[in-house]
Amino acid sequence: DAFSLTFFILVTGIVIFSSVMFYVEQGEGAFFDYNRAQWMRGEHATDFQSIPGTFWWCIVTLTTVGYGEVVPFTSLGKCVGAITMLAGIFTIAFPTMILSVNFQEVRDRRKEAKEREAQRMRTMSMRSSMNMSNGSRNREQGARQRMACMIKALHSGPSTAVQQSSKSETQEVNAHQPCSPTKPRQGNAYEVQGPHTPSS
């Protein structure tokens, strides 16, 4: 994660640069006054009394804010401050680059997903139109076949034409209507009786 990496780099840099700056500033003419319990340079206390106290200067310098109320006095301390400023620029720039790259990757993935969805919709539309055209083509072919049969029947004779027409209509009706179950014969309801002969 870019934020976790940034936090780790920032904390590590604060500890390292604060420690270096503290020991560098106490090296040239500085001494510890036990009566005042402070690090002194001449008659004045130094700005860097401890490593945790130097954290404020390091945070302000790494984030390139630079309030200026705490500054190094020695030449070597100023060199450490310059290095800390440059390190702060890289500390901010590195996670920013990672975030921008991740943002671009997420944007590209979303764009590809939208393109795939659009392609899928176009494919479904094309299949639907093809199915509709095939159905209309089949209906047209069926109508042509029926027309050809009617013309052939007319050439063969009127009665044949009527028979063909009634046969085709019957087939169409039977095709669209389900067959109804037939009732079984009961007793002799359908038997034909012979002539009645009177009894003598």
N, C-alpha and C positions, 0 to 999 in steps of 0.2 A: 504494500500500500504506500502511495506517495506521501501521505500525511505522516504515517509512522516513520518512514525513512527521513523525512524532513525534521521531525522532532528528535530523532536519534542523533542526526548530524548536528543539530543546533545545540543539544545538551552536551555532546562531546566537545564541540568547539568552545563552548562557554567554560567548561572545566579546564581545558588545556590552555587556552589563551589567558584566562584569569590567573592561573598558576604561574605562567611564564611572566606575565606583566608584574605580578606581585614581587617575585624574586628579583626581577631586573630593576625595579624601582627602589628596592632596598639595598642596592649594591654600591651606589655612588654617594658617599657622604651622609647616608642615613643611619640613624642609630635608634635604639629602643630606649625610651625614657621610662624607667620603672616607677618613678613618682607619678607621672601622668598616665602610665600604661598605654603609651602611644608611640608610634614610629615618628621620629622627628627628623627634620632636615633644617639645621640651623635652629632658629627660634620658632619655626612653624611646623605643624604636623603635616605629614604627607597625605596625599589623597587616597593612597592604597594601604589601609591598615590591616587587612586580612584577605585571604583568598575568597571567602564568601562575600566580603564587602566589595571585592573587585568584580563580582558577577554583574552588578548594575552597569558599570562601565562597559563590560564585554557585551552585554545584551544590547545596549544602546549603539555600540559600534558595529556589531554583527548585523543588526537590522538597518544599518545606514541612517539612523535617526540623528545621533550626534548632538545631544543637548549642550555639551561643552562645559558643564560644571565640574567634571572630573577629567583631568588631562594628565598625560605622562610628563615628567620633568626631564628625565635623562634622554640622551641621544638614542641609546639602545631601546629605551622604552617607546620612543616615537617610532622607531623601525618596527617594533612589535605591533604598535597601533596601526601602522600602515598595512602590515600583513593581515591583521584582523579585519580591516575594512575590505580588502580584496577577498578574503575568505567569506565574508558576509555576502558579497555580491554573488559568489558561486553558490553559497548555501541557499540563497533565494532563487537563483536562476535554475538550479538543477531540478528541484521538484516542479517548478513551473513548466519546464520542458517535458517532464514525465506526464504531467496533467494534460498538457496540450496534445501530446501524442495519443494518450488514452482517449481524449475527447474526439480526436479525429478518427480513431478506430471505431468507436461507438457510433459515430455519425455515418461512417462508411457501411457498417453492418446494418444500420437501420435503412439506409438507402438501398442496399442490396435486397433486404427483406421486402421493401415496397415494390421494387422492380420484379421480384419473383411473384408477388401477389398479383401485380398487374398482368404478368405473362400468364399466370394460371387463369385469370378471368378472361383474357383474350382466347385462350385455348378452349375454355368451356363454351364461350360464345360461338366460336367456329364450329365446335362439335354440334351444338344445338341447331345452328343454321344448316349444317350438312344433314342432320336427321330430318329436319323439316323439308329440305329439298328432296331427299330420298322418298319421303312419304308422298309428297305431291307428285313425284315422278311415277311412283307405283300406281297411284290413283289414276293418273293420266293414261298409263299403259293399260290398266283394266278397262277404262272407258273406251279406248281404241279397240281393244279386243271385242268388247260387247258390240260396238258399232260394226265391226267387220263381220261378226256372226249374224247380225240383223240384216246386213246387206246381202250376205250369202244366202240367208233364208228367203229374202225377197226375190232373189233371182231364181230360187228353186221352186217357189210357189207361194200364194197367199196363205194357204192353210198351214204350210210348214213354218211360215213366218210367225203366224199366231201361236203355233205350238212352241216354237223357240222362244218367243217373247214371254208366254205364260210360264214356260219351264225356267227361264232365267229369273223371272220375278219370284217364282216359288222357291228357287234356290237361295235367292237373296233373303227372303222372309225367313226361311229355315235357318239360314246362317246367323241371322240377328236374333231369333227367338229360340229359347231353349225348348227342347222337346218335353211335352207334358206326359206324365205317366198315364198309361191306358188302364181302364178299369177292367177287372176280370169279369168274365161272364158268370152270371148267377142263374143257376137252374136251367130252364129251357126258355129263357126270355128271347133268345135269338133263333130258336128252332122253328122251322116251317112245317106247319101242320098240313095234312092232306085234306081232300074234300070230305065233307061230313056226310055220312050215310045214315039215313034214318033207320032206326031199329024196327024190325017187323013185330 
